Amino acid sequence: MHKAGFVNIVGNPNVGKSTLMNQLVGEKISIATFKAQTTRHRIMGIVNTDDMQIVFSDTPGVLKPNYKLQESMLAFSESALADADVLLYVTDVVENPEKNMDFLEKIRKMTIPVLILVNKIDMSKQDSLGDIVEKWHTLLPNAEILPISAKNKFGVDILLRRIRELLPDSPPFFGKDQLTDKPARFFVSEIIREKILLYYDKEIPYSVEVKVERFKETEDKIHISVVIFVERESQKGIIIGHQGYALKKVGTEARKALELFFGKKIYLETYVKVDKDWRNSDKELDNFGYKET
């Protein structure tokens, strides 16, 4: 009998959802940095064996929206509650369990298996971990609680075994050779955005969107042309940097990561354009793929 199902990962920003996703899938599907709001889309990573297919789904951190981009991000997170066969709610040892009670209330009403994953246990003492587990038992009495450290892979194998047990009997949803539901262009823009998140400070990364204008692949190389959109002329200057140094640095780091990801020689061209207030424009958010189909 073949098992298959959607295992959706939700939780507040910066608790380690993307790091966990990458450990579970075994590939760098979700970009994982130290900054909140790194994941903006819902990203699927698919694990296949002969008798099983797990479709993992990483989602943006749950937050109260301040602009339309964040409304779309919250919609991605809430949609993960609707189609999950197993829900992984990721928290950690430092966040307040009662943060975002509205979202927890939706989880409390769910009838599917819910696993609460208390991440970063390498940062906690044994007695405080017991208090955290007790608190979660009170908040979500029907959920199972597993302490993990996604970064150190502690508890990940136990989690995978439990997921396998909970998956329903089902034929596969995707081809057995498929690793993700996203096209190659999506990962190009995500990898470049990751480098921008790491290289620039403060608000700049959150005002940036990356669009792939050209992706031409041959047997041994890929020619890629991307546009980095910002909201202000001043931000454009910061992205480019003095004599183009900052943009060149980002381009070099992105090219190295892309060559690793695709296993081919990459020729990368980057341009910077201003698109005023794209984060609040329905039309632009649609163009950038933030509306669910």
N, C-alpha and C positions, 0 to 999 in steps of 0.2 A: 504493500500500500504506500502511495506517495503522499507526503505532507507538504503543504505550502501555505503561506500566509503573510500578512502585512504586520510587521513589528515596528511600531512608530515611536520615535524618541521625542519626548517633550520636556519642558522645564524652563526655569527662568534663565536670563542671560548669564554667561560666564560660569556655568556649573560643570562644564566638561562634556556637553552632548556630542560635539563634533569629534573630540578626541576619542570618546567611546565608540562612535560610529566607525571611525577609521580602524580601531582595534577589532571590532566585530567583523568588518568587511575585509580587513587585511589589505586595503589599498587606501591611498590618500584621496578619498572621495570628497570629504568635506574639508574646506580650509579651516584650520584651527589656529587662532592667534590669541594673544592675551587680551584683546580688546572686545568689549561687548558689541553685540549686533554684527558680528562677523558673518554669520549665516543669515542671508536675506530671503532665500528661497527654500522650498521643500525639496530635498535632494534624496534620491533613492539609491541605495547600494544593495546589490543582489548577491546572495551567497547560495551556491548550488552544490549539491551532492547528488549521487545517483537516485536517492529516494526522498530528497527534500529540496525545497527552495524557500529561503527566507528573504523577504523583501524588506530590508531596513529602510527607514525613512527619517532623515534628520530634519529638524524644523528650526525656524528662528526662535530665539528666546522670547518668552511670553512677557509682554510689557504693555503699559497703558499708552495708546498711540498719541503722539503729538503732531504728526503730519500724515499725509496719505500713504507714503511709503510704509510707515509703521502700521497703518491700518491693514495694508496688504499682507505684511509680515504676520500680524496677528491672525488674519484669515487662514494663512498657511498652517499655523499652529493648531487652530481650531478644527480645520478640515482633517487633521491627523487623528482627532478624537472620533471622527465619524466613520472612518473606514478601517480602523485597526482591528486585527485579530488578537494581538497582544500589545498592551501599552507599557512602555518603559518611561516612568517619570523620574528624571534625574534631578537630584538635589545634591547638596554637599554638606560638609560638617560645620560650615560657618554661616550659611544663610538661615534666616528666620523661617521656620517651617510654615508660618502663617502668612508669609508674603504671598500676595495674589490669591486670596481666598476665593474670588469669583471663579477662577480657572479650576481650583481644587474642588469646588462644589460641583462643577460639570463632571470631573473625574469620579467623584463619590457616587454619582448616579449611574455610572457605566456598569454593564453586566459582564463585560469581557474580563479576562485576567489582567490585573494591573500589578506591575512590579515596581516598587520604589527602590531606586538605586542611590544609596548614600555614598557619593563619590568623595575622593580626596581623603580617605580614611588614614592615609599616611601622615596627615597633618593633625590628627586628633589623638587624645588620650583615651584609653579603654573605657574609663568610667563615664566620660562625657559622651562617647559613642552610644553607650547604653541609654542615656537620657534622650539622645536624639531619636533612637529607634522607638523608644516608648512614646515620644511625642507624635511620631508618624503613625504608630498604631492607633492612637486616639483620633487623629485627624482622618485617616483612611483605614478603618478597621478591616475592610475586606481585602486589602492589598497585601502582597508578600513584600518583605523588606530584605534587601541584600546589600551589605556593605561592600564597596568596591574601591579600587584605585585604577581608573582608566589609564592614567599615565604610566603606571607600573605594571599594568596587566593583571593586577591582583583581583581575583573573583570573576574575571571575564570568561574563563572556561566553564565555571559553575553556572554562570548566567546563560551561556550558549546551550548547555545541557538542559537547563530548565525551559528555555525557549523551545527547544526541539520537542520536549514533552508536551508543551501547551499548544503547539501548532495543530490546526485542524487537518483532517485528511482532505487532500485536494490535488488536482493536477497543477502543474506549474503555470504561473501567470505570464512569464516572460521566457524567451529562448534560453536554453541551458548555458549558452556561451555569453550571455549578456551580463555585464557588470553593473550597469546603471541605466536609468531611464533618460539620462541627459545626453545631448549630442556633444561632439568634440568642442564645438565653438563655446559652449557653456563653460567648459573647464578652462579654456583659454582665458576668458574674462574673469573667472574666479581666481585663477593663479595670479593674474596681473593685479587684481584687487587685493589679494593677500599681500603682495609686495608693497603696495601703497599703504596698506594698514600698518605694516611693520616699519616703513621708512619715514612716514610723515606723522607729525604730532597733532593732537587736539582734534578740532572739528573737521579738518580737511578730508580724512578718509570717508566720513559719513556723508560728505557732499559729492562724492565721486561715484560715477557709474562707468562701466567699461563695455564698449560694444565692438564686436568683431565685424569689420567691414569686408575682409577678404580672408579666405582660408583655402589655400590651394595646395593640395597634397600630391606628391609624386612618390615613387617607390622608396627613395632614401631621404627626402627632405620635405619640409612644409613651409610655404610662404604665408605669413600672417600679417595683416594690417589691422590695427585697432585704433579706435578713437576713445580717449579718456574724456568724459564729460564732467564739467564742474559747474557750479551755480554762479560764480562771480569771476570777474576779470582778475581780481586780486588773487583768487585761488589758482587761476591758470598760471600766474607768475610764480607762485610757490611750487606748483607741480613741476614746472619746467626748470626752475632754479637758475642760479647765476651761470650764464653762458651754457645753459642746457644741461648742467652737471647732474642735477637731481633726477631729471627724466632719463638721462643716459644710464644712471646707476640702477633705477627701477627696471629699465629695459634689459640691462645685462643680467640682473638677478632673475627676472621673469623668464628670459630666454633659457638660462641654465635649468630652471625648474621645468619648463615646457619640454626641453630635450629629454630630461629624465622621465617625464610623464608619458611622452609619445614614443620615446626610443628612436628619435630621428633628429637630423640636423634641422634647426629652426632659424628662419630668417624673419626677424620681427621689426615691423615699422610701427611707431607710436605717434599719434597726433593728439593735441589737446584742444577741446572746443568748449565754449561757454553755452550752457543751456539753462537759462534762468529758472530757478524754482522747479526743477524737474521732479523733485520729491513730492510736490503737491499737485502735479498735473496728471489727471486720469489718462490723457492721451499718451504722454511720455512714459508713464508707468506701464501702460499696455505695450508700448514699443519695446520696453526693456524686459518684458516677460513677467511682470508682477501681478497680472490678473490671472486667476485660476480659470482653466478651460473646463 
